[in-house]
Amino acid sequence: MREPVIDLEAAAAKREASNPGKPVLVPMLRADPDLNLTALPEERENRPAPSVLQNEPLLNLTAMPAQPPVLPGRSWQPPVLGSLAVIFGIAALFKATLLLAPLALVFALLAALFRQFSWAAIGGISGLAALGTSPWFWAIIGMTWLVDAIAGYFGFGGWYSSFF
């Protein structure tokens, strides 16, 4: 790195117009002889050879063919199942809850099986929230309870207990 040098002759020549007794110092940079293209060849050749440390690796400047990039063992796969769970779950909050919320829950389960846990959690929670806030879902649940209660009143309530 070059160090700044104060050129005293140039500083003595310049003075402030308001205070001529006070000199103005002008910082300058020393010229690097390697970059000084106007210097005479003798001035450039007087420099010592650059020092090289022992066992320092030297760069090979010969042209070599480019090597193909090293690919990881498993390539990245986009979370398709998880993103479908999120899309269906959020869409079920607004439209077609009885169709989209179960789809969101199924895709959330599949996404969890394929280790897309964060996507599965978002899709599953939004699907459950859509079902939980749907009046049609609760009407169907209430109707099944009502049918079961009426069938039990007339003696038909135990016909499905053998399946479980």
FENSUL-V718653 format. One record per backbone hydrogen bond with DSSP energy under -1.0 kcal/mol. NH is the residue of the N-H (numbers start at 0). CO is the residue of the C=O. E is the energy in kcal/mol with one decimal. If there is no record, write none. Layout:
# FENSUL-V718653
nh: <NH	NH>
co: <CO	CO>
e: <E	E>
This chain:
# FENSUL-V718653
nh: <4	6	10	11	12	13	21	23	27	35	36	43	44	45	55	79	82	83	84	85	86	87	88	89	90	91	93	94	99	100	103	104	105	106	107	108	109	110	111	112	113	114	115	119	120	121	122	123	124	125	126	127	128	129	130	131	132	133	137	138	139	140	141	142	143	144	145	146	147	148	149	150	151	152	153	155	162>
co: <27	25	6	7	8	9	18	13	4	31	34	39	40	41	52	77	78	79	80	81	82	83	84	85	86	87	90	90	95	96	99	100	101	102	103	104	105	106	107	108	109	111	110	115	116	117	118	119	120	121	122	123	124	125	126	127	128	130	133	134	135	136	137	138	139	140	141	142	143	144	145	146	147	148	149	150	159>
e: <-3.1	-1.3	-1.7	-2.3	-1.4	-1.4	-1.3	-1.2	-2.4	-1.2	-1.3	-1.3	-1.9	-1.0	-1.3	-2.1	-2.3	-2.2	-2.0	-2.2	-2.6	-2.8	-2.3	-2.6	-2.3	-2.0	-1.3	-2.7	-2.9	-2.2	-2.5	-2.2	-2.4	-2.7	-2.0	-2.0	-2.3	-2.5	-2.1	-1.8	-1.5	-1.3	-2.8	-2.4	-2.6	-2.1	-2.5	-2.8	-2.5	-2.1	-2.0	-2.5	-2.5	-2.0	-2.2	-2.8	-1.4	-1.1	-1.6	-1.9	-2.1	-2.3	-2.5	-2.3	-2.2	-2.0	-2.5	-2.8	-2.3	-2.5	-2.5	-2.7	-2.2	-1.7	-1.6	-3.7	-1.4>
